[in-house]
Structures are given as structure tokens and as C-alpha cells.
Amino acid sequence: MSLRKSLIVGLLIAGSAVGPCQAEAKPPYEIVRSVQALHDQMALGSRAAQRAMPGLLRKLGGRLMAEKAAVWRDPRNVRAVVVYLLSGGETRVARKVLTSAKCTAQEKHLIEGALAYLGGNKTIAKAMLSNIDPRSLEPSIGSQLALAQATLIAEENPVKAIRLLDMARVIAPGTLVEETALRREIFLTVETGDFDKFVAMSDQYLRRFRRSVYAEGFGRSFAVSVIRVSQSGNAHQFAQLAALLTDMASRERLELYLNIAQSSLAAGKLEATRWGSGEAAQLAQKNSVDANRAALYDGAVAILTSEYDRGLAEIDKLDAAHLPHEDLLLKEAVQGLAVQIRQWPSTPVQATQRAVTPTVAPHLPREIAAAALPPALMATVGSGDALIASAQTKLADSDLLLEEQ
């Protein structure tokens, strides 16, 4: 952390412990600003600010509990308590404000809604908060309210939730609220299938908030999202994703591409598997475990498409000592699958039996095949055998008809 940031954090922490005379001169809405300032430092990557936050919230809680009831006649002070509450503050402060009976009906609504929201009571929280326009409030609370509203409806109406998150970002640019809204919005675009927005929001987050104290957790969820998005992608979208990942460390990209290839293969998404394995192969060191994994996934796709011979040759030459146990099982299962693909059924009855109970290569134990071969691939093989069986049946019917004639 830079000297300037360290000074800011130090001053904020010191300011939260000022003497009684100095503290009483400041109204609650001014005191709570220290929470927002510390939050914004967290968005920039300050671990010191993150460590200081719990202590600051406790000190402010004690300070706010000591306020006289008349203070809560000012809507600004009541709304500051809502900001404090939604920032992780103590609920006892909000309850004391309510018992003072001094705040207006609207501010009482806000506090009750915030308490219901934090307590997990969605029904009451929606009833209290949904009809309030965040833009009608000052930015500090309006942005927090938009975040809460989006969270309350994200499951049932992700499209509307994204609009609310957009609003939160616009109301409070450059703050932890914007960082949080971006993170949530990225994952919601995966649910809605809005690929372009996923790329645009992800690019913005990686450029502006990659140092955030929450970036590490974001990275793990982001990797899962990229895997999901890539499985329904096309060549143009793959290129956009590759450009998006360019600034990541080589090792991180390699692991992500291998995960994309492995997960896509298990889901039967062959184009995504081919892309992920191809990108991984370019990043992996020659003859390494990573290179062997990339070759395995690429070979499996080749076997299932028009490059059967190349794929089988690629998989057969892989060194078992350079594959993790899970991928070794997959290799053996794919080799058994390759034998099955080239094994033509002799009669319709045999073909039907094979569709129900797939043939396993002589060297491949049936329990290994069942455990290792992705269900999507087995479904592909099964349907292929069924088609062959159907064709054989129709040929036999035609032969019988000709003989009768």
C-alpha cells in the first residue's frame, strides 16, 4: 500500500477515536462517511483498510448508540444509519433509532427494510424497499439501496437485477459499491446468456478493480463463469474470451484453459473442448503433464469427429506417468470408446443390445469406463449405435420384402 493510502487509513482510524468534545461536534451523517472512505480503499486493494473495518464499525456503533433521540429527527442522520447498517454495522443501532420514535415514516421504512434484508426476510424487505427509487436519495444510500434491491430479485428477475446494478454503478462510480455491483452483474449475465455484456463487464472489472481485496474470490468464480460461457460459444466468442484473458498470468490462463477443455468434454461440448485444449497446448511446456492433458482432450474430440485416426494415435502415445489419475481413467475410457465406435454390429438384435449395454474394450474394466467416461459422450455413442441398429433393421425389412416379391 502506498504512503498516501497508509496516511488516509491512519487518519480515518484515528478520527474514529477522537475525544468526546470533538465527536459530539460531528453529526452521524458525517461520522459514517469514514466507513465509506475505508470501503473505497478496500476497492483499491488496501488490506489495512479491510483489517481496520470491524474495529471502526464497533467504535461507530458505540458512538451512534450514545446519540440523543432528537438527533434522529434529521433524515440525513437516519439514512446514515442505513448506510452504516448495510456496510456491516451493528443492528442494535438501527433498532435504537426505531425506538426513539423521532424519525419520519419514510426513514422508518428504510430502516425496517434494511433490517429485514439483513435478517434474510425477503418478503418484508421487498415490501419495504422495492418501491423506493434509489435515484431519489443521496448517492451514499441510493447506491447501497440499489445493491440490496438487485440482490432481493436476482433469482426471480435477473434482467431487472442487472438494471439495478447498472444504476448502483452509475450512482457511485469508483467506490466499493461499484466494485460489488460489477462483480454481481458479471455472474448474472452468465445466467441471462448475455455474452457481450459478460465480456464488457469482465473487462472493466479486470482493468479497474483487479487489486480489490475481493479480487481473489472473484477470480475463482470468474473462472467457473468463463467455463460455462465458453461451452455455448462460437469461434468469434472464443476469440473475445481469449482477448479478455490475455492479461492474466500464463499459469492462471493455462489452468483455466485446461479446466475449460475438461469440463466441456464432460458436457459433450466438442468445439469448446477443442478451443480450450488448443489454447492450453500453446501455453504448456513440451512433454509436461499439462501438455499431455491438452493432448488427451484434443484427441478425444478428434475421435468423436472426422479425425478418428489422428485422435486415436494422439491418445495412444500419451505417457500414463504424465497424466493425473482422473485423466488416466479418461484416457483408458476414450480408448475403449474408440474401439466401440469402429465395431460394426452384426445383427439388429446385437446392435440394440450394444446400445443398452455398451461394449467395452477388452483391456478396459467396465467399472473404470462407467466411472471415467463423461455421460454426454456415452449418450453420443449410445445414440450412434441406435441409429446404426435402426438402419440395419430397415435394410433387413427391405431384403425380406424383395424376397417375398
NUNUVEX-936587 format. One record per residue (C-alpha): residue in three letters; residue number from 1; x, y, z. Coordinates in nm, 2 decimals. Example, Ala and Ser with C-alpha at 12.3 -4.5 7.8 and 13.67 -1.06 7.14 Angstrom:
<sites>
  resn  resi    east   north      up
   ALA     1    1.23   -0.45    0.78
   SER     2    1.37   -0.11    0.71
</sites>
This chain:
<sites>
  resn  resi    east   north      up
   MET     1    0.00    0.00    0.00
   SER     2    0.13    0.35   -0.09
   LEU     3    0.23    0.61    0.17
   ARG     4   -0.06    0.82    0.07
   LYS     5   -0.31    0.54    0.13
   SER     6   -0.15    0.45    0.46
   LEU     7   -0.19    0.80    0.58
   ILE     8   -0.55    0.81    0.48
   VAL     9   -0.63    0.49    0.66
   GLY    10   -0.44    0.60    0.96
   LEU    11   -0.63    0.93    0.98
   LEU    12   -0.96    0.76    0.94
   ILE    13   -0.89    0.51    1.22
   ALA    14   -0.76    0.80    1.44
   GLY    15   -1.06    1.00    1.36
   SER    16   -1.29    0.73    1.48
   ALA    17   -1.14    0.75    1.83
   VAL    18   -1.15    1.13    1.88
   GLY    19   -1.23    1.27    2.22
   PRO    20   -1.59    1.33    2.33
   CYS    21   -1.60    1.70    2.27
   GLN    22   -1.47    1.66    1.91
   ALA    23   -1.70    1.37    1.84
   GLU    24   -2.01    1.54    1.96
   ALA    25   -1.95    1.83    1.72
   LYS    26   -2.00    1.60    1.43
   PRO    27   -2.35    1.47    1.33
   PRO    28   -2.39    1.09    1.25
   TYR    29   -2.41    1.15    0.87
   GLU    30   -2.06    1.30    0.88
   ILE    31   -1.92    1.03    1.10
   VAL    32   -2.05    0.75    0.89
   ARG    33   -1.85    0.88    0.59
   SER    34   -1.54    0.73    0.74
   VAL    35   -1.69    0.39    0.67
   GLN    36   -1.74    0.47    0.31
   ALA    37   -1.39    0.61    0.27
   LEU    38   -1.24    0.30    0.42
   HIS    39   -1.46    0.08    0.19
   ASP    40   -1.33    0.27   -0.11
   GLN    41   -0.97    0.20    0.00
   MET    42   -1.06   -0.17    0.01
   ALA    43   -1.18   -0.15   -0.36
   LEU    44   -0.83   -0.02   -0.44
   GLY    45   -0.67   -0.31   -0.26
   SER    46   -0.60   -0.19    0.09
   ARG    47   -0.57   -0.49    0.32
   ALA    48   -0.51   -0.24    0.61
   ALA    49   -0.84   -0.08    0.55
   GLN    50   -1.01   -0.43    0.54
   ARG    51   -0.85   -0.52    0.87
   ALA    52   -0.95   -0.19    1.03
   MET    53   -1.31   -0.21    0.92
   PRO    54   -1.45   -0.43    1.20
   GLY    55   -1.30   -0.22    1.47
   LEU    56   -1.42    0.10    1.31
   LEU    57   -1.78   -0.03    1.28
   ARG    58   -1.77   -0.13    1.65
   LYS    59   -1.65    0.22    1.76
   LEU    60   -1.90    0.39    1.54
   GLY    61   -2.17    0.17    1.68
   GLY    62   -2.09    0.28    2.03
   ARG    63   -2.08    0.65    1.92
   LEU    64   -2.42    0.62    1.74
   MET    65   -2.58    0.44    2.04
   ALA    66   -2.47    0.74    2.26
   GLU    67   -2.66    0.99    2.04
   LYS    68   -2.96    1.17    2.19
   ALA    69   -3.30    1.08    2.05
   ALA    70   -3.35    1.43    1.90
   VAL    71   -3.07    1.36    1.65
   TRP    72   -3.29    1.12    1.46
   ARG    73   -3.53    1.39    1.35
   ASP    74   -3.28    1.48    1.08
   PRO    75   -3.34    1.24    0.78
   ARG    76   -2.97    1.26    0.69
   ASN    77   -2.87    1.11    1.02
   VAL    78   -3.12    0.83    0.99
   ARG    79   -3.01    0.75    0.63
   ALA    80   -2.65    0.75    0.75
   VAL    81   -2.75    0.47    0.99
   VAL    82   -2.90    0.27    0.70
   VAL    83   -2.56    0.31    0.52
   TYR    84   -2.38    0.20    0.84
   LEU    85   -2.61   -0.10    0.87
   LEU    86   -2.57   -0.21    0.50
   SER    87   -2.20   -0.17    0.54
   GLY    88   -2.18   -0.44    0.81
   GLY    89   -2.27   -0.23    1.11
   GLU    90   -2.44   -0.34    1.43
   THR    91   -2.82   -0.39    1.41
   ARG    92   -2.87   -0.26    1.76
   VAL    93   -2.80    0.10    1.64
   ALA    94   -3.09    0.07    1.39
   ARG    95   -3.32   -0.07    1.65
   LYS    96   -3.25    0.22    1.89
   VAL    97   -3.33    0.47    1.61
   LEU    98   -3.66    0.30    1.56
   THR    99   -3.75    0.30    1.93
   SER   100   -3.67    0.67    1.95
   ALA   101   -3.99    0.74    1.75
   LYS   102   -3.83    1.05    1.61
   CYS   103   -3.76    0.96    1.25
   THR   104   -4.00    1.02    0.96
   ALA   105   -4.22    0.75    0.81
   GLN   106   -4.00    0.71    0.50
   GLU   107   -3.68    0.68    0.70
   LYS   108   -3.85    0.43    0.94
   HIS   109   -3.95    0.23    0.62
   LEU   110   -3.58    0.23    0.51
   ILE   111   -3.45    0.11    0.84
   GLU   112   -3.71   -0.17    0.88
   GLY   113   -3.65   -0.28    0.52
   ALA   114   -3.27   -0.29    0.58
   LEU   115   -3.32   -0.49    0.90
   ALA   116   -3.54   -0.74    0.72
   TYR   117   -3.29   -0.76    0.43
   LEU   118   -3.00   -0.84    0.66
   GLY   119   -3.22   -1.08    0.86
   GLY   120   -3.30   -1.28    0.54
   ASN   121   -3.67   -1.19    0.54
   LYS   122   -3.71   -1.13    0.17
   THR   123   -4.09   -1.08    0.18
   ILE   124   -4.08   -0.79    0.42
   ALA   125   -3.76   -0.65    0.27
   LYS   126   -3.92   -0.64   -0.08
   ALA   127   -4.24   -0.48    0.06
   MET   128   -4.03   -0.21    0.24
   LEU   129   -3.76   -0.14   -0.02
   SER   130   -3.88   -0.22   -0.37
   ASN   131   -4.09    0.09   -0.43
   ILE   132   -3.82    0.34   -0.33
   ASP   133   -3.63    0.49   -0.63
   PRO   134   -3.25    0.48   -0.54
   ARG   135   -3.20    0.79   -0.75
   SER   136   -3.43    0.99   -0.52
   LEU   137   -3.18    0.95   -0.24
   GLU   138   -2.83    1.09   -0.19
   PRO   139   -2.57    0.87   -0.36
   SER   140   -2.42    0.71   -0.05
   ILE   141   -2.75    0.54    0.04
   GLY   142   -2.91    0.53   -0.31
   SER   143   -2.63    0.31   -0.44
   GLN   144   -2.65    0.08   -0.14
   LEU   145   -3.03    0.06   -0.18
   ALA   146   -2.99   -0.04   -0.55
   LEU   147   -2.75   -0.32   -0.45
   ALA   148   -3.00   -0.45   -0.19
   GLN   149   -3.29   -0.43   -0.44
   ALA   150   -3.09   -0.62   -0.70
   THR   151   -3.00   -0.89   -0.45
   LEU   152   -3.36   -0.94   -0.35
   ILE   153   -3.48   -1.01   -0.70
   ALA   154   -3.17   -1.16   -0.87
   GLU   155   -3.31   -1.52   -0.87
   GLU   156   -3.66   -1.44   -1.00
   ASN   157   -3.58   -1.15   -1.23
   PRO   158   -3.20   -1.14   -1.32
   VAL   159   -3.27   -0.89   -1.61
   LYS   160   -3.42   -0.63   -1.37
   ALA   161   -3.15   -0.70   -1.12
   ILE   162   -2.88   -0.62   -1.38
   ARG   163   -3.06   -0.29   -1.44
   LEU   164   -3.04   -0.21   -1.07
   LEU   165   -2.68   -0.30   -1.06
   ASP   166   -2.61   -0.07   -1.35
   MET   167   -2.79    0.21   -1.16
   ALA   168   -2.58    0.14   -0.85
   ARG   169   -2.26    0.17   -1.06
   VAL   170   -2.37    0.50   -1.21
   ILE   171   -2.47    0.65   -0.88
   ALA   172   -2.15    0.57   -0.70
   PRO   173   -1.86    0.54   -0.95
   GLY   174   -1.51    0.44   -0.83
   THR   175   -1.64    0.31   -0.49
   LEU   176   -1.67   -0.03   -0.33
   VAL   177   -2.04   -0.02   -0.43
   GLU   178   -1.94   -0.01   -0.80
   GLU   179   -1.69   -0.29   -0.75
   THR   180   -1.95   -0.50   -0.58
   ALA   181   -2.22   -0.42   -0.84
   LEU   182   -1.97   -0.52   -1.12
   ARG   183   -1.89   -0.85   -0.96
   ARG   184   -2.25   -0.94   -0.91
   GLU   185   -2.35   -0.82   -1.26
   ILE   186   -2.09   -1.03   -1.43
   PHE   187   -2.22   -1.35   -1.28
   LEU   188   -2.58   -1.26   -1.35
   THR   189   -2.50   -1.21   -1.72
   VAL   190   -2.40   -1.57   -1.73
   GLU   191   -2.75   -1.66   -1.61
   THR   192   -2.91   -1.44   -1.87
   GLY   193   -2.68   -1.56   -2.15
   ASP   194   -2.58   -1.20   -2.24
   PHE   195   -2.23   -1.29   -2.37
   ASP   196   -2.14   -0.94   -2.49
   LYS   197   -2.22   -0.78   -2.15
   PHE   198   -2.03   -1.06   -1.98
   VAL   199   -1.72   -0.97   -2.18
   ALA   200   -1.76   -0.60   -2.14
   MET   201   -1.83   -0.61   -1.76
   SER   202   -1.55   -0.86   -1.70
   ASP   203   -1.30   -0.65   -1.90
   GLN   204   -1.40   -0.34   -1.69
   TYR   205   -1.36   -0.53   -1.36
   LEU   206   -1.02   -0.68   -1.46
   ARG   207   -0.89   -0.34   -1.57
   ARG   208   -1.02   -0.13   -1.28
   PHE   209   -1.06   -0.35   -0.97
   ARG   210   -0.81   -0.63   -1.01
   ARG   211   -0.64   -0.51   -0.69
   SER   212   -0.96   -0.51   -0.49
   VAL   213   -0.95   -0.71   -0.16
   TYR   214   -1.23   -0.92   -0.31
   ALA   215   -1.04   -0.99   -0.64
   GLU   216   -0.91   -1.33   -0.54
   GLY   217   -1.26   -1.46   -0.46
   PHE   218   -1.38   -1.30   -0.78
   GLY   219   -1.11   -1.48   -0.98
   ARG   220   -1.23   -1.83   -0.87
   SER   221   -1.60   -1.75   -0.96
   PHE   222   -1.49   -1.58   -1.28
   ALA   223   -1.31   -1.90   -1.39
   VAL   224   -1.62   -2.10   -1.34
   SER   225   -1.82   -1.84   -1.54
   VAL   226   -1.58   -1.85   -1.83
   ILE   227   -1.60   -2.23   -1.84
   ARG   228   -1.98   -2.20   -1.86
   VAL   229   -1.99   -1.92   -2.11
   SER   230   -1.73   -2.09   -2.34
   GLN   231   -1.94   -2.41   -2.36
   SER   232   -2.20   -2.24   -2.57
   GLY   233   -1.95   -2.02   -2.76
   ASN   234   -1.85   -1.99   -3.13
   ALA   235   -1.53   -1.90   -3.30
   HIS   236   -1.59   -1.53   -3.27
   GLN   237   -1.68   -1.55   -2.90
   PHE   238   -1.38   -1.78   -2.83
   ALA   239   -1.16   -1.50   -2.97
   GLN   240   -1.32   -1.24   -2.74
   LEU   241   -1.27   -1.46   -2.44
   ALA   242   -0.90   -1.52   -2.53
   ALA   243   -0.85   -1.15   -2.56
   LEU   244   -1.02   -1.10   -2.22
   LEU   245   -0.78   -1.34   -2.06
   THR   246   -0.47   -1.20   -2.21
   ASP   247   -0.36   -1.00   -1.91
   MET   248   -0.39   -1.30   -1.67
   ALA   249   -0.07   -1.47   -1.57
   SER   250    0.04   -1.75   -1.80
   ARG   251   -0.01   -2.02   -1.53
   GLU   252   -0.36   -1.90   -1.45
   ARG   253   -0.46   -1.90   -1.81
   LEU   254   -0.32   -2.25   -1.87
   GLU   255   -0.51   -2.39   -1.57
   LEU   256   -0.83   -2.21   -1.69
   TYR   257   -0.80   -2.34   -2.04
   LEU   258   -0.74   -2.70   -1.92
   ASN   259   -1.05   -2.67   -1.70
   ILE   260   -1.25   -2.54   -1.99
   ALA   261   -1.14   -2.83   -2.21
   GLN   262   -1.20   -3.09   -1.94
   SER   263   -1.54   -2.96   -1.83
   SER   264   -1.66   -2.91   -2.19
   LEU   265   -1.56   -3.26   -2.29
   ALA   266   -1.76   -3.40   -1.99
   ALA   267   -2.06   -3.19   -2.11
   GLY   268   -2.02   -3.31   -2.47
   LYS   269   -1.93   -2.95   -2.60
   LEU   270   -1.67   -3.05   -2.85
   GLU   271   -1.60   -2.71   -3.01
   ALA   272   -1.53   -2.56   -2.66
   THR   273   -1.31   -2.86   -2.58
   ARG   274   -1.11   -2.82   -2.90
   TRP   275   -1.06   -2.45   -2.82
   GLY   276   -0.96   -2.49   -2.46
   SER   277   -0.72   -2.78   -2.54
   GLY   278   -0.57   -2.58   -2.83
   GLU   279   -0.50   -2.27   -2.62
   ALA   280   -0.36   -2.49   -2.33
   ALA   281   -0.13   -2.67   -2.57
   GLN   282    0.03   -2.34   -2.67
   LEU   283    0.09   -2.24   -2.31
   ALA   284    0.21   -2.58   -2.18
   GLN   285    0.57   -2.69   -2.17
   LYS   286    0.66   -2.97   -2.41
   ASN   287    0.61   -3.33   -2.26
   SER   288    0.47   -3.18   -1.94
   VAL   289    0.17   -3.31   -1.75
   ASP   290   -0.02   -3.00   -1.88
   ALA   291    0.08   -3.08   -2.24
   ASN   292   -0.04   -3.44   -2.20
   ARG   293   -0.37   -3.33   -2.06
   ALA   294   -0.43   -3.09   -2.35
   ALA   295   -0.34   -3.36   -2.60
   LEU   296   -0.58   -3.60   -2.43
   TYR   297   -0.88   -3.37   -2.46
   ASP   298   -0.79   -3.28   -2.81
   GLY   299   -0.76   -3.65   -2.91
   ALA   300   -1.09   -3.73   -2.75
   VAL   301   -1.26   -3.47   -2.97
   ALA   302   -1.08   -3.59   -3.28
   ILE   303   -1.20   -3.95   -3.22
   LEU   304   -1.56   -3.82   -3.20
   THR   305   -1.53   -3.62   -3.52
   SER   306   -1.38   -3.67   -3.86
   GLU   307   -1.02   -3.71   -3.73
   TYR   308   -1.06   -4.05   -3.57
   ASP   309   -0.72   -4.19   -3.67
   ARG   310   -0.53   -3.88   -3.57
   GLY   311   -0.71   -3.87   -3.23
   LEU   312   -0.65   -4.23   -3.15
   ALA   313   -0.29   -4.21   -3.24
   GLU   314   -0.25   -3.90   -3.03
   ILE   315   -0.41   -4.07   -2.72
   ASP   316   -0.23   -4.40   -2.77
   LYS   317    0.11   -4.23   -2.75
   LEU   318    0.04   -4.04   -2.42
   ASP   319    0.26   -4.15   -2.13
   ALA   320    0.04   -4.27   -1.84
   ALA   321    0.31   -4.13   -1.60
   HIS   322    0.24   -3.78   -1.73
   LEU   323   -0.13   -3.79   -1.66
   PRO   324   -0.32   -3.73   -1.33
   HIS   325   -0.52   -4.03   -1.21
   GLU   326   -0.86   -3.88   -1.32
   ASP   327   -0.72   -3.81   -1.67
   LEU   328   -0.56   -4.16   -1.69
   LEU   329   -0.90   -4.31   -1.63
   LEU   330   -1.04   -4.08   -1.90
   LYS   331   -0.77   -4.19   -2.14
   GLU   332   -0.85   -4.56   -2.09
   ALA   333   -1.22   -4.49   -2.13
   VAL   334   -1.17   -4.30   -2.45
   GLN   335   -0.96   -4.58   -2.59
   GLY   336   -1.24   -4.82   -2.51
   LEU   337   -1.48   -4.58   -2.68
   ALA   338   -1.27   -4.57   -2.99
   VAL   339   -1.28   -4.95   -3.02
   GLN   340   -1.66   -4.94   -2.98
   ILE   341   -1.70   -4.67   -3.25
   ARG   342   -1.52   -4.89   -3.51
   GLN   343   -1.70   -5.21   -3.41
   TRP   344   -1.99   -5.27   -3.65
   PRO   345   -2.29   -5.46   -3.52
   SER   346   -2.35   -5.79   -3.70
   THR   347   -2.73   -5.80   -3.65
   PRO   348   -3.00   -5.56   -3.54
   VAL   349   -3.05   -5.75   -3.22
   GLN   350   -2.69   -5.73   -3.13
   ALA   351   -2.68   -5.36   -3.22
   THR   352   -2.98   -5.29   -2.99
   GLN   353   -2.81   -5.49   -2.71
   ARG   354   -2.49   -5.28   -2.75
   ALA   355   -2.70   -4.96   -2.74
   VAL   356   -2.83   -5.07   -2.40
   THR   357   -2.51   -5.22   -2.27
   PRO   358   -2.21   -5.05   -2.44
   THR   359   -1.92   -5.27   -2.54
   VAL   360   -1.60   -5.20   -2.35
   ALA   361   -1.26   -5.26   -2.49
   PRO   362   -1.10   -5.59   -2.37
   HIS   363   -0.83   -5.41   -2.18
   LEU   364   -1.07   -5.16   -2.01
   PRO   365   -1.25   -5.28   -1.69
   ARG   366   -1.62   -5.20   -1.72
   GLU   367   -1.62   -5.02   -1.38
   ILE   368   -1.34   -4.78   -1.50
   ALA   369   -1.53   -4.70   -1.81
   ALA   370   -1.85   -4.63   -1.62
   ALA   371   -1.67   -4.40   -1.37
   ALA   372   -1.44   -4.22   -1.62
   LEU   373   -1.63   -4.17   -1.94
   PRO   374   -1.84   -3.85   -1.94
   PRO   375   -2.22   -3.92   -1.96
   ALA   376   -2.25   -3.68   -2.25
   LEU   377   -2.00   -3.89   -2.45
   MET   378   -2.17   -4.22   -2.36
   ALA   379   -2.50   -4.06   -2.47
   THR   380   -2.34   -3.98   -2.81
   VAL   381   -2.21   -4.33   -2.85
   GLY   382   -2.54   -4.48   -2.75
   SER   383   -2.74   -4.27   -2.99
   GLY   384   -2.50   -4.36   -3.27
   ASP   385   -2.55   -4.73   -3.21
   ALA   386   -2.92   -4.68   -3.20
   LEU   387   -2.91   -4.51   -3.54
   ILE   388   -2.70   -4.80   -3.68
   ALA   389   -2.94   -5.05   -3.54
   SER   390   -3.23   -4.87   -3.69
   ALA   391   -3.06   -4.86   -4.03
   GLN   392   -2.98   -5.23   -4.01
   THR   393   -3.34   -5.31   -3.92
   LYS   394   -3.47   -5.11   -4.22
   LEU   395   -3.22   -5.29   -4.45
   ALA   396   -3.34   -5.63   -4.32
   ASP   397   -3.70   -5.53   -4.38
   SER   398   -3.62   -5.43   -4.74
   ASP   399   -3.44   -5.76   -4.81
   LEU   400   -3.74   -5.95   -4.67
   LEU   401   -3.98   -5.75   -4.89
   LEU   402   -3.76   -5.82   -5.21
   GLU   403   -3.76   -6.19   -5.13
   GLU   404   -4.14   -6.20   -5.10
   GLN   405   -4.18   -6.02   -5.42
</sites>
